[in-house]
């Protein structure tokens, strides 16, 4: 039963990731693209957590944590750039 749930979750996350890539490519506004990239990073973190569980390795959890922290900093920098015209 848990294998079925795992494969359904991986399939769903892969489908969402591909939809996010389409959004990044098709959107006209830079703000919409940045928001889609943020969603992509969240889905990537979820995929890394699922992969860490399947491989029973904590290294992928470390990578997921680093990706989420870098994504947070990048989104804050992008929001400040589009809000004020400068990062700092």
C-alpha positions as CSV (number, residue, x, y, z in Angstrom):
1,X,0.0,0.0,0.0
2,X,2.8,2.5,0.8
3,X,4.5,1.7,-2.5
4,X,1.3,2.7,-4.3
5,X,1.0,6.0,-2.4
6,X,4.7,6.7,-3.0
7,X,4.4,6.2,-6.8
8,X,1.2,8.2,-7.0
9,X,3.0,11.1,-5.1
10,X,6.0,10.9,-7.4
11,X,3.8,10.9,-10.5
12,X,1.8,13.8,-9.2
13,X,4.9,15.9,-8.3
14,X,6.3,15.1,-11.8
15,X,3.1,16.2,-13.4
16,X,3.1,19.4,-11.4
17,X,6.8,20.1,-12.2
18,X,6.1,19.8,-15.9
19,X,3.2,22.1,-15.6
20,X,5.4,24.6,-13.8
21,X,8.0,24.5,-16.5
22,X,5.3,25.2,-19.1
23,X,4.2,28.2,-16.9
24,X,7.8,29.5,-16.8
25,X,8.0,29.3,-20.6
26,X,4.6,30.7,-21.5
27,X,4.2,33.6,-19.1
28,X,4.8,37.1,-20.3
29,X,5.4,39.0,-17.1
30,X,8.7,38.6,-15.2
31,X,6.8,38.5,-11.9
32,X,4.7,35.6,-13.1
33,X,7.8,33.8,-14.2
34,X,9.5,34.4,-10.9
35,X,6.4,33.1,-9.1
36,X,6.4,30.0,-11.3
37,X,10.1,29.4,-10.5
38,X,9.3,29.6,-6.8
39,X,6.6,26.9,-7.2
40,X,9.1,24.8,-9.2
41,X,11.6,25.0,-6.4
42,X,8.9,23.9,-3.9
43,X,8.0,20.9,-6.0
44,X,11.7,20.1,-6.4
45,X,12.1,20.1,-2.6
46,X,9.1,17.8,-2.4
47,X,10.6,15.4,-5.0
48,X,14.0,15.5,-3.1
49,X,12.2,14.5,0.1
50,X,10.4,11.7,-1.6
51,X,13.7,10.5,-3.2
52,X,15.4,10.7,0.2
53,X,12.7,8.5,1.6
54,X,13.0,5.9,-1.2
55,X,16.8,5.8,-1.0
56,X,16.8,5.9,2.8
57,X,19.6,8.6,2.7
58,X,19.7,11.8,4.6
59,X,21.9,13.5,2.1
60,X,19.0,14.4,-0.1
61,X,17.3,16.0,2.8
62,X,20.3,18.3,3.2
63,X,20.1,19.2,-0.5
64,X,16.4,19.9,-0.1
65,X,17.1,22.2,2.8
66,X,19.8,24.1,0.8
67,X,17.5,24.4,-2.2
68,X,14.7,25.8,-0.1
69,X,16.9,28.3,1.6
70,X,18.4,29.5,-1.7
71,X,15.0,29.7,-3.2
72,X,13.8,31.8,-0.3
73,X,16.7,34.3,-0.6
74,X,16.3,34.5,-4.4
75,X,12.5,35.2,-4.1
76,X,13.2,37.9,-1.5
77,X,15.8,39.5,-3.8
78,X,13.5,39.4,-6.8
79,X,10.6,40.9,-4.9
80,X,12.8,43.7,-3.6
81,X,14.2,44.3,-7.1
82,X,10.7,44.6,-8.7
83,X,9.3,46.5,-5.7
84,X,12.0,49.1,-5.3
85,X,14.2,48.8,-8.4
86,X,17.2,47.7,-6.4
87,X,18.0,44.7,-4.2
88,X,19.6,46.5,-1.2
